[in-house]
Amino acid sequence: MIYDAVEKFLIVIGFVLTMAIGLTIVCRDYRHFHGLNRRDDANILQALFDRFYFILVTISTIGYGDIYPVTNRAKISVVVIISLVIVTILNMFSNIVDGYNKYVKNIVSNLANSVRSPQ
């Protein structure tokens, strides 16, 4: 059970990291986002971390506003990322609900079978 949770967590982190890498490739220049400056974007790892932070804050709906897109390229990239995240989250919730329904159906079925055939 705990391994499943860790696996799901790593999948989510990998997904967000992939989105951050994509955003870094598409919007590498610091001018695409307000709140970033040339010095911060000089190092690729710092640029990647800033985009990772931005995506986590955005998709968690915290939205501090310290970094936000200002160019059309950045805005379109963020819209695509948010759309992908929404679809992924809805798919995960659907899988969770389906799994829960199967679990409850199995419990009810076992309970009904034990009531029908007393030992």
QUIVEN-V940690 format. One record per pair of residues at least 4 apart in sequence whose C-alpha atoms are under 8 Angstrom apart, sorted by the first residue. I is the first residue (numbers start at 0). J is the second residue. D is the distance in whole Angstrom. If there is no record, write none. Layout:
# QUIVEN-V940690
i;j;d
I;J;D
I;J;D
This chain:
# QUIVEN-V940690
i;j;d
0;4;7
1;5;6
2;6;6
3;7;6
4;8;6
5;9;6
6;10;6
7;11;6
8;12;6
9;13;6
10;14;6
11;15;6
12;16;6
13;17;6
14;18;6
15;19;6
15;51;7
15;54;7
15;55;7
16;20;6
16;51;6
17;21;6
18;22;6
18;51;8
18;54;8
18;80;7
19;23;6
19;47;6
19;48;8
19;50;5
19;51;5
19;54;7
20;24;6
20;47;6
20;50;8
20;51;8
21;25;6
22;26;6
22;27;7
22;50;7
22;73;8
22;76;7
22;77;8
23;27;5
23;46;7
23;47;6
23;50;7
25;72;8
25;73;8
25;76;8
26;31;6
26;72;7
26;73;6
27;31;8
27;40;8
27;46;8
28;40;7
29;33;8
29;35;6
29;36;6
29;37;6
29;40;6
30;35;7
30;36;8
30;69;8
30;70;8
31;68;6
31;69;6
31;70;5
31;72;7
31;73;6
32;66;6
32;67;5
32;68;4
32;69;5
32;70;7
32;73;7
33;65;8
33;66;5
33;67;5
33;68;6
33;69;6
34;65;6
34;66;5
34;67;7
35;39;7
35;40;7
35;66;7
36;40;7
37;41;6
39;45;6
39;46;7
40;45;6
40;46;5
41;45;8
41;46;7
42;46;6
43;47;6
44;48;6
45;49;6
46;50;6
47;51;6
48;52;6
49;53;6
50;54;6
51;55;6
52;56;6
53;57;6
53;66;7
53;67;8
54;58;6
55;59;6
56;60;6
56;61;5
56;62;5
56;63;7
57;61;6
57;62;5
58;81;7
58;84;7
68;73;5
68;74;6
68;77;8
69;73;7
69;74;7
70;74;6
71;75;6
72;76;6
73;77;6
74;78;6
75;79;6
76;80;6
77;81;6
78;82;6
79;83;6
80;84;6
81;85;6
82;86;6
83;87;6
84;88;6
85;89;6
86;90;6
87;91;6
88;92;6
89;93;6
90;94;6
91;95;6
92;96;6
93;97;6
94;98;6
95;99;6
96;100;6
97;101;6
98;102;6
99;103;6
100;104;6
101;105;6
102;106;6
103;107;6
104;108;6
105;109;6
106;110;6
107;111;6
108;112;6
109;113;6
110;114;6
111;115;6
112;116;6
113;117;6
